[in-house]
Structure formats: C-alpha cells, structure tokens
C-alpha cells in the first residue's frame, strides 16, 4: 500500500494535515503514551500474535522508526492466540511505572518493558478489547459484551 490514506499505519493531524507517523506494523491498533509523554507505544493486533512497538516522539522526522518491540519471543511468554485463547491484543494502558496493562488473546497481561517480562496474566478465555484504570485502583476490562472489574494486586516488589 502507498503512504497516506489507505495505508495501514498510525496517523496524526497537525496544522490541518494528515501525516503518517509509522507504517511499521501490519495491524496497528491500541496506543498509549508513557508517563513522561516521550514514547508512544502501539499495539500490533496481527493474527499471528500480538506485539507492542515503542516510538520516540522527540524525532522531527516522519515516519518514525521503532525504538523496539515486544512479542512472545522476546518476552519468552506465549501470548499468541489459540482455540483456548481467542482474539487479538487490542486496547491497553500504561501505569505510572511504565508497565503495559494490555489485552491479549483470551485475557490481560501486565508487561514490564524495562525488563522484557510479563509480570502477570489474567485469563478470561474470551476475546478482550480494552483496559481502563479507575481512580480507586481497580482495573476494568471489556470484551465480547462483558465488563470485568479487577483489584490491582501486585507483589510488593512490583507495586
């Protein structure tokens, strides 16, 4: 596909113009900013398996080149879809420590990008679509007409 309208990518509107930020992924979907607003993370909802890509927002040149990506291989954790884990990765949020709270096929994962590590998984065995943090510390997850509310409980060394 060509760049611009019709190209699978992440876009922005600046000064009334649509600009391609990146076309590095096959199926870009959810996106979130790090707490310092310097890095944009984008979820790639590819049918082969999810991946999350980081882009530095300080670069004046477009399209942006990825800084890094996370997937089942470099996280050493199977996050790919199966019959028991349907769906794709979709929405996610980033907490104050920079951890990704992301939907994955069949559930939710908490990923620490600084350690290339999945800290926790909650398997719901259905497609999940989005994650939201509540003011009281709860985590809300949506998927296939469902809404789940979880209480955030990380071990003290991760909290």
C-alpha positions in Angstrom: 0.0 0.0 0.0 1.1 3.6 -0.5 1.6 6.1 2.2 -1.3 8.3 3.2 -4.9 7.3 3.1 -5.4 3.6 2.6 -2.0 2.7 4.2 -2.2 0.6 7.4 -0.4 2.9 9.8 -0.6 5.4 12.7 -1.5 8.9 11.7 -1.7 12.3 13.3 -3.3 15.6 12.3 -1.1 18.6 12.6 -1.8 22.1 11.2 -4.8 20.7 9.3 -2.7 18.0 7.5 -2.9 14.2 8.0 0.6 12.8 8.5 1.8 9.2 8.6 3.6 8.6 11.9 4.5 5.0 11.1 3.6 2.1 8.9 6.0 -0.4 10.6 3.2 -2.7 11.8 0.8 -4.9 9.8 -2.3 -4.1 12.0 -1.8 -1.1 14.4 -4.5 -0.9 16.9 -4.3 0.4 20.5 -1.9 3.2 21.5 -0.7 4.8 24.7 1.9 7.3 25.9 4.5 6.7 28.6 4.1 8.8 31.8 6.8 11.2 30.6 5.0 11.6 27.2 8.2 10.9 25.3 7.4 7.5 24.0 4.4 6.3 22.0 3.6 2.6 22.4 1.4 1.0 19.7 -0.2 -2.5 19.8 0.0 -4.5 16.6 -3.0 -6.8 16.6 -1.6 -9.2 14.0 -3.4 -12.6 13.7 -0.1 -14.4 14.2 0.2 -12.9 17.6 0.4 -9.6 19.4 3.3 -7.2 19.6 3.9 -3.8 21.1 6.1 -1.2 19.5 7.7 1.9 21.0 8.4 5.1 19.1 10.3 8.2 20.3 8.2 11.2 19.9 11.1 13.7 20.0 12.1 12.9 16.5 11.2 15.6 14.0 11.3 13.2 11.1 8.3 11.2 9.8 7.6 8.3 9.6 9.1 7.4 12.9 11.3 4.4 13.2 10.6 2.0 16.0 12.8 2.1 19.1 12.0 -1.5 20.0 9.2 -4.1 20.0 7.9 -6.7 22.4 6.3 -10.0 21.4 6.1 -13.7 22.6 9.6 -14.4 21.5 11.5 -11.6 23.3 9.1 -11.8 26.3 9.7 -15.6 26.5 5.9 -15.9 27.2 3.3 -17.5 24.9 0.8 -14.7 24.2 -0.3 -15.9 20.8 -4.0 -16.8 20.0 -5.2 -20.4 20.3 -8.6 -22.1 20.5 -8.5 -21.6 24.3 -7.2 -18.0 24.0 -9.2 -16.4 21.2 -8.9 -12.9 19.8 -6.0 -10.5 19.4 -4.4 -7.8 21.5 -6.3 -4.6 21.4 -6.5 -1.8 23.9 -4.0 -1.1 26.7 -2.9 1.4 29.3 0.4 2.4 30.8 0.6 2.8 34.6 2.8 5.3 36.4 5.7 2.9 36.5 5.7 2.5 32.7 4.1 -1.0 32.7 1.8 -2.0 29.9 -1.6 -3.4 31.1 -2.8 -4.9 27.8 -5.4 -7.1 26.4 -4.0 -10.3 24.9 -5.7 -13.2 23.2 -8.1 -14.6 25.9 -7.2 -12.2 28.7 -5.0 -9.5 30.2 -1.2 -9.3 30.7 1.0 -6.9 32.7 4.3 -6.3 30.8 7.3 -4.5 32.2 9.1 -3.2 29.1 12.2 -2.2 31.1 12.7 -5.9 32.0 11.2 -7.6 28.8 9.0 -9.5 31.2 5.4 -10.5 31.6 4.7 -9.8 35.3 1.2 -11.3 35.4 -1.6 -12.7 33.3 -5.4 -13.0 33.9 -7.0 -15.5 31.6 -10.7 -14.9 30.8 -10.9 -17.4 27.9 -12.7 -15.0 25.6 -11.9 -12.0 23.4 -10.9 -9.0 25.3 -10.9 -5.5 23.9 -9.9 -2.7 26.3 -8.4 -1.8 29.6 -9.1 1.2 31.8 -7.7 2.3 35.2 -10.2 3.6 37.8 -9.4 6.2 40.4 -9.8 3.7 43.2 -7.1 1.4 41.7 -9.5 -1.0 40.0 -8.8 -2.3 36.5 -11.7 -2.6 34.1 -11.5 -4.9 31.1 -14.1 -5.2 28.3 -14.7 -8.0 25.8 -17.5 -9.5 23.8 -20.3 -7.8 25.7 -18.6 -8.3 29.1 -17.2 -5.9 31.7 -14.8 -7.2 34.3 -13.5 -5.3 37.4 -10.3 -6.4 38.9 -8.5 -5.3 42.0 -4.9 -4.4 41.3 -2.7 -6.6 43.5 1.0 -6.8 42.5 3.6 -8.2 44.8 5.3 -5.5 46.9 8.5 -5.6 44.8 6.4 -4.7 41.7 3.9 -2.3 43.2 
